[in-house]
Amino acid sequence: MSPNRIGFSFLLIGIFLLVGKTFRYRTKWLHNLFLPSSIIAGFVALMLGPDVLGKLTSTLLDESSLFHTGLIPNFVLDVWRPLPGMFINIVFASLFIGKAIPSLKKVWHTAGPQIVMGQVVSWGQYVVGLLLTLFVLTPVFGMNPLAGGLIEIAFVGGHGTAAGLTNTFTDLGFPEGLDLALGLATVGILSGVLVGILIINIAFRKGVAKHVGGRPYFTEEEREAIGETHGYDFEPDVKEAKAIEPLAFHFSLIALAIVIGYIFQQGLIVLEASTWGVWSDIYLLSYIPLFPLAMIGGIVVQLVSEKLKIDNYIDLILISKIAGFALDILLFSALATISLAVIGDNIIPFFLISITAVIWNVFAFLVIGPRLIPDYWFERGLGDFGQATGMAATGILLMKIADPEHQTPALEGYGYKQILFEPFVGGGIVTAASLPFIYQFGPVAFLILSIIVTIAFLIFGIVYFGRKKSG
């Protein structure tokens, strides 16, 4: 693989992203679905690749046709396939860089109900997924028991987490799980937006959603008031680092976070190999990908920056732009290289997993949410529902529709929630370790653990937060 071919493959990504943006701008229904341009671009590339256009031309013409592999050369796809596993590290490493990390007491006081709700939904996805796998998918369709972890990986984790687990799926002998997870993540996003907006409309008509219809913009006075009330800083005072390009400086911080995460990863692997791995022959940490540890590396970078009082040189906007760029590359390359043949071969299990996930998410939001969240349960629960369908952005989108003027603590709690949520589930350490755990100990053992954790969080939430409900 020559440097020129690698460079050409990246140039094609840029062209496809422009095509995706154009489609989104020109096609009203795509715009109304709030799908990112990178996802649209990934689907366009998928349609022009060997699985769609290539198969079509091979069927209509013959396999020696010029376009028998589509319009995208195989060497380009070879470059694109490993990109999700690389760029997911950038996305996660940047999550906490540039953000003042509040005390755990403040996080819990503000976002406690949403943290517990998120844990119940995530662990509950393991429960329903493993039950479906044990009683239907494996005995009837012969699917790998690792399929029991697909709902949480795809719906809470999303495309990025699924793509980041590429090597884990392969190492554990379930390579088709990657394509199924990416397809399920797409179903998750669509169901999150469509079902979420439908629920908001019904709730508005019934008087449950009381803040819908507010102005989705702010005057200068309102912006200042919101900043004072919720701790937002719309225009942070950021100093510019001298003698280095700001983009290079911020990329260097992210690179340092990834390196710290890599050191953690290798340390855990050595620890496991020299302790319980020797006598038990059970290995879990060896399969954990780098990205959740890169997120911990980002926390370390932020804490050290605050300690050295250089955190005011970190521009959160620039960090977000780097992460956004990495996420676009990740989403595009993951979707452009999906194997539709795998989904087609497992279409009924794919459908059953999708339906099960959507039903659980809606049930958790409408039935469990009001019992766990003491105040503004609808607006706050919407964020958890959106995040449980594949994208944190979906949660923000739904909360913006239901509470455009930030009259509730939903958005603030949602932001704080990530500090005690992301490191564990939804792409964190638990998500990364779930497949190795199922592989080593079997689906029944992980099902029992998931049931215990789900019930524990549920009981704790009802007892601790339920009694705080305002009349």
C-alpha positions in Angstrom: 0.0 0.0 0.0 1.8 3.1 -1.3 1.6 6.5 0.4 0.0 7.8 -2.8 -2.8 5.3 -2.6 -3.4 6.1 1.0 -3.5 9.8 0.2 -5.9 9.2 -2.7 -8.2 7.2 -0.4 -8.4 10.1 2.0 -9.1 12.6 -0.8 -12.0 10.4 -1.8 -13.4 10.6 1.7 -13.4 14.4 1.4 -15.3 14.2 -1.9 -17.9 11.8 -0.5 -18.4 14.1 2.5 -19.2 17.0 0.2 -21.6 14.7 -1.7 -23.3 13.8 1.6 -23.6 17.4 2.6 -25.1 18.3 -0.7 -27.6 15.4 -0.5 -28.6 16.5 3.0 -29.0 20.1 2.0 -31.0 19.4 -1.1 -33.2 16.5 0.2 -35.7 17.8 2.7 -36.6 14.4 4.3 -32.9 13.7 5.0 -32.5 17.1 6.6 -35.6 16.5 8.7 -34.2 13.3 10.0 -31.1 15.2 11.4 -28.8 12.6 9.9 -25.1 13.8 9.9 -23.7 14.3 6.4 -21.0 11.7 7.2 -23.6 9.0 7.6 -25.3 10.0 4.3 -21.9 10.0 2.6 -21.1 6.6 4.0 -24.3 5.2 2.6 -23.6 6.8 -0.8 -20.1 5.2 -0.9 -21.7 1.8 0.2 -24.1 2.0 -2.7 -21.3 2.7 -5.2 -19.1 -0.1 -3.7 -18.9 -3.8 -4.5 -21.8 -4.9 -2.3 -24.4 -2.9 -4.3 -23.3 -1.4 -7.6 -20.7 -4.1 -8.0 -23.2 -6.9 -7.4 -25.7 -5.2 -9.7 -23.3 -4.8 -12.7 -22.0 -8.3 -12.2 -25.6 -9.6 -12.3 -26.7 -7.5 -15.3 -23.5 -7.8 -17.3 -20.8 -10.2 -16.1 -18.0 -10.5 -13.6 -15.5 -9.2 -16.0 -17.3 -5.9 -16.3 -15.3 -2.8 -15.7 -17.6 -2.0 -12.7 -17.9 -5.5 -11.2 -16.5 -4.1 -7.9 -18.4 -0.9 -8.2 -16.8 2.6 -8.5 -14.6 2.3 -5.5 -11.3 0.3 -6.0 -10.5 -2.4 -3.6 -7.3 -0.7 -2.4 -9.4 2.3 -1.3 -11.6 0.0 0.8 -8.5 -1.6 2.3 -7.4 1.8 3.5 -10.9 2.7 4.8 -11.5 -0.5 6.8 -9.1 0.1 9.7 -9.9 3.9 10.0 -12.8 3.5 12.5 -10.6 1.6 14.9 -8.0 4.4 14.7 -10.2 7.5 14.7 -12.4 6.3 17.6 -9.4 6.9 19.9 -9.3 10.6 18.9 -13.0 11.0 19.6 -12.8 9.5 23.1 -9.5 11.1 24.0 -11.0 14.5 23.4 -14.2 14.0 25.5 -12.9 15.7 28.7 -10.0 17.8 27.4 -10.9 21.5 27.8 -13.8 20.8 30.1 -13.6 21.7 33.8 -14.1 18.5 35.6 -16.5 19.2 38.5 -16.5 17.5 41.9 -18.2 14.1 42.0 -20.6 15.6 44.6 -21.8 18.3 42.1 -22.1 15.7 39.3 -24.2 13.4 41.5 -26.4 16.2 42.9 -27.2 17.5 39.4 -27.2 14.4 37.3 -27.8 11.5 39.7 -31.2 10.4 38.4 -30.0 10.5 34.8 -26.9 8.5 35.7 -29.0 5.8 37.3 -31.5 5.9 34.5 -28.7 5.5 31.9 -27.2 2.5 33.8 -30.6 0.8 34.0 -31.2 1.3 30.3 -27.7 0.1 29.3 -27.6 -3.0 31.5 -31.2 -3.7 30.6 -30.1 -3.8 27.0 -27.7 -6.6 27.9 -30.5 -8.4 29.7 -33.0 -8.4 26.8 -30.3 -9.0 24.2 -28.9 -12.0 26.0 -32.4 -13.4 26.7 -33.2 -13.1 23.0 -29.9 -14.7 22.0 -30.2 -17.6 24.5 -33.8 -18.5 23.7 -34.1 -17.5 20.0 -31.1 -16.4 18.1 -28.6 -19.2 19.0 -31.0 -22.2 19.2 -33.1 -21.3 16.2 -30.7 -19.4 13.9 -27.4 -20.7 15.2 -26.0 -17.3 15.9 -22.8 -16.8 18.0 -23.7 -16.2 21.7 -21.7 -12.9 21.5 -24.8 -11.5 19.6 -26.2 -10.9 23.1 -24.0 -7.9 23.5 -25.0 -6.2 20.2 -27.9 -4.1 21.4 -25.8 -2.2 24.0 -22.8 -1.9 21.7 -24.9 -0.6 18.8 -27.7 1.3 20.4 -26.0 3.0 23.4 -22.5 2.8 21.9 -23.4 3.7 18.4 -21.4 3.5 15.1 -18.2 4.7 16.8 -18.2 2.1 19.5 -19.1 -0.7 17.1 -16.4 0.3 14.7 -13.9 0.7 17.6 -14.5 -3.0 18.5 -13.5 -4.2 15.0 -10.5 -6.1 16.3 -12.4 -7.5 19.3 -15.1 -9.0 17.0 -12.4 -10.6 14.8 -10.3 -11.9 17.7 -13.2 -13.5 19.3 -14.3 -15.3 16.1 -17.4 -13.1 15.5 -16.3 -10.9 12.6 -19.9 -10.6 11.2 -20.8 -9.0 14.5 -19.2 -5.8 13.3 -21.5 -5.4 10.3 -24.5 -6.3 12.3 -23.6 -3.8 15.0 -23.1 -1.0 12.4 -26.5 -1.8 10.8 -28.2 -1.9 14.2 -26.6 1.5 15.1 -28.2 3.0 12.0 -31.5 1.5 13.0 -30.9 3.0 16.5 -30.4 6.5 15.2 -33.4 6.4 12.9 -35.7 5.0 15.6 -34.3 7.5 18.2 -35.2 10.5 16.0 -38.5 9.2 14.6 -39.9 7.6 17.7 -38.6 10.4 19.9 -40.3 13.1 17.9 -43.5 11.1 17.8 -43.4 10.7 21.6 -42.8 14.4 22.0 -45.8 15.3 19.8 -48.1 12.9 21.7 -46.8 14.1 25.1 -47.3 17.8 24.0 -50.9 17.1 23.1 -51.5 15.4 26.5 -49.9 18.2 28.4 -46.9 16.1 29.6 -44.3 18.0 27.5 -44.9 21.5 28.9 -41.9 23.4 27.4 -42.3 22.5 23.7 -42.6 25.5 21.4 -40.3 27.9 23.1 -37.9 30.0 21.1 -34.8 27.9 20.1 -32.6 31.0 20.3 -31.3 33.4 23.0 -30.9 37.1 23.4 -27.6 38.3 24.9 -29.3 38.8 28.2 -30.8 35.3 28.1 -27.4 33.8 27.2 -25.8 35.5 30.2 -28.7 34.3 32.5 -28.4 30.7 31.3 -24.6 30.9 31.8 -25.1 32.0 35.4 -27.9 29.5 36.1 -26.4 26.4 34.5 -22.7 27.1 34.4 -22.3 27.4 30.7 -19.7 29.7 29.2 -20.6 30.7 25.7 -17.4 32.6 25.0 -14.6 31.2 27.2 -11.5 33.3 27.7 -8.9 31.2 25.9 -5.2 32.2 25.6 -3.4 31.2 22.4 -0.2 29.1 22.8 2.8 30.8 21.3 5.4 29.3 18.9 3.0 26.5 17.9 0.0 26.5 15.6 -3.2 26.2 17.8 -4.4 23.2 15.8 -1.1 21.4 16.2 -1.1 22.2 19.9 -4.5 20.9 20.5 -3.9 17.8 18.4 -0.8 17.2 20.5 -2.9 17.2 23.7 -5.2 14.6 22.2 -2.1 12.6 21.0 -0.7 12.7 24.5 -4.0 11.4 25.9 -4.0 8.5 23.5 -0.4 7.7 24.4 -1.3 7.7 28.1 -4.2 5.4 27.3 -1.9 3.1 25.4 0.4 2.9 28.4 -2.6 2.0 30.6 -3.6 -0.6 28.1 -0.2 -2.3 28.0 0.1 -2.1 31.7 -3.2 -3.9 32.1 -2.2 -6.6 29.6 1.1 -7.2 31.4 -0.7 -7.3 34.8 -3.2 -9.9 33.5 -0.6 -12.0 31.8 1.5 -12.1 34.9 -1.2 -12.8 37.5 -4.6 -14.6 37.0 -4.0 -15.2 33.3 -1.1 -17.5 34.1 -3.1 -20.0 36.2 -6.7 -19.5 35.0 -6.0 -19.1 31.2 -8.8 -16.4 31.3 -8.0 -13.2 29.5 -10.3 -10.2 29.5 -8.1 -7.1 29.5 -6.2 -8.3 26.4 -9.3 -7.7 24.4 -10.2 -4.3 25.7 -9.6 -1.7 22.9 -7.7 1.5 23.3 -10.5 4.0 23.1 -12.0 3.8 26.6 -8.5 4.1 28.1 -7.7 7.0 25.8 -10.7 8.7 27.4 -9.1 8.2 30.8 -5.9 9.6 29.3 -7.9 12.7 28.3 -9.1 13.1 31.9 -5.4 12.9 33.1 -4.4 15.5 30.6 -7.1 17.8 31.7 -6.4 17.3 35.4 -2.7 18.0 34.9 -3.5 21.1 32.8 -5.6 22.4 35.6 -2.9 21.6 38.2 -0.3 23.4 36.1 -2.8 26.3 35.5 -2.4 26.0 31.7 -5.9 24.9 31.1 -6.9 28.3 29.8 -4.7 27.7 26.8 -7.1 24.9 25.8 -9.8 25.9 23.4 -12.8 23.6 23.8 -14.2 24.7 20.5 -11.0 23.7 18.7 -10.9 20.3 20.6 -14.5 19.8 19.6 -13.7 20.5 15.9 -10.8 18.0 15.9 -13.1 15.4 17.5 -15.8 16.2 15.0 -13.5 15.7 12.1 -12.4 12.4 13.5 -16.0 11.3 14.1 -16.9 12.2 10.5 -14.1 10.1 9.2 -15.0 7.3 11.5 -18.7 7.3 10.6 -18.1 7.5 6.9 -15.4 4.7 6.7 -17.4 2.4 9.0 -20.6 2.7 6.9 -18.8 2.7 3.6 -17.3 -0.7 4.4 -20.3 -2.5 5.8 -20.9 -6.0 4.4 -24.5 -6.0 3.3 -24.1 -9.7 2.6 -23.7 -10.4 6.3 -26.9 -8.5 7.2 -28.7 -10.2 4.4 -27.7 -13.6 5.7 -28.9 -12.7 9.1 -31.9 -10.5 8.2 -34.5 -12.2 10.5 -32.1 -12.1 13.6 -31.2 -8.5 12.6 -34.9 -7.6 12.6 -35.6 -9.3 15.9 -32.7 -7.6 17.6 -33.8 -4.2 16.3 -37.5 -4.6 17.4 -36.4 -5.9 20.9 -34.0 -2.9 21.3 -36.6 -0.3 20.3 -39.3 -1.8 22.6 -37.0 -1.9 25.6 -35.9 1.7 25.0 -39.4 3.0 24.8 -40.5 1.0 27.8 -37.6 2.2 29.9 -38.3 5.8 29.0 -42.1 5.9 29.5 -42.4 3.4 32.3 -39.2 3.4 34.3 -38.2 7.0 33.7 -41.1 8.6 35.7 -40.2 6.3 38.6 -36.5 7.1 38.7 -36.4 10.8 37.8 -38.0 13.0 40.5 -38.6 16.2 38.5 -38.9 17.1 34.8 -38.8 13.3 34.1 -39.9 13.8 30.5 -37.3 16.4 29.4 -34.5 14.7 31.3 -35.5 11.2 30.3 -35.5 12.2 26.6 -31.8 12.7 26.8 -31.3 9.2 28.1 -33.7 7.8 25.5 -31.8 9.6 22.7 -28.4 8.4 23.9 -29.8 4.8 24.3 -30.5 4.8 20.5 -27.0 5.3 19.3 -25.9 9.0 19.5 -25.5 11.4 22.4 -26.4 14.1 19.8 -29.8 12.5 19.4 -30.4 13.1 23.1 -29.4 16.7 22.8 -31.6 17.1 19.7 -34.7 15.7 21.5 -34.1 17.8 24.6 -33.8 20.9 22.3 -37.2 20.2 20.8 -38.8 19.5 24.2 -37.1 22.3 26.1 -35.6 24.9 23.6 -35.2 27.6 26.3 -33.5 25.4 28.8 -36.2 25.9 31.4 -35.4 22.6 33.0 -32.1 21.1 34.3 -32.2 18.4 31.5 -29.3 19.6 29.4 -27.1 20.4 32.4 -27.8 17.0 34.0 -27.2 15.3 30.6 -23.8 16.9 30.3 -22.7 16.0 33.8 -24.1 12.5 33.4 -21.4 11.7 30.8 -18.7 12.0 33.4 -20.0 8.9 35.4 -21.6 7.2 32.4 -19.2 7.2 29.4 -16.3 5.7 31.2 -18.3 2.5 32.0 -21.2 1.8 29.5 -22.1 3.2 26.1 -18.6 2.7 24.8 -16.7 2.6 28.1 -14.9 -0.2 29.9 -18.0 -2.4 30.5 -18.9 -2.2 26.8 -15.4 -3.0 25.8 -15.1 -5.9 28.2 -18.6 -7.4 27.6 -17.7 -9.4 24.6 -14.5 -10.9 26.2 -16.6 -11.7 29.3 -19.3 -13.5 27.3 -16.6 -15.3 25.4 -14.7 -16.5 28.5 -17.6 -17.2 30.9 -20.5 -17.8 28.6 -23.7 -15.8 28.0 -25.6 -17.2 31.0 -23.0 -15.8 33.4 -23.1 -12.4 31.9 -26.9 -12.5 31.8 -27.0 -13.2 35.6 -24.6 -10.3 36.2 -26.6 -8.0 34.0 -29.9 -8.9 35.7 -28.3 -8.3 39.2 -26.8 -4.9 38.1 -30.0 -3.8 36.4 -32.2 -4.6 39.4 -29.7 -3.1 41.8 -29.7 0.3 39.9 -33.5 0.1 39.5 -34.2 -0.5 43.2 -31.6 2.1 44.2 -33.1 4.7 41.9 -36.7 4.1 42.9 -35.8 4.2 46.7 -33.3 7.0 46.6 -34.7 9.4 44.0 -38.4 8.3 43.8 -39.1 9.6 47.3 -37.7 13.0 46.3 -40.5 13.6 43.7 -42.2 16.9 44.0 -45.9 16.7 44.2 
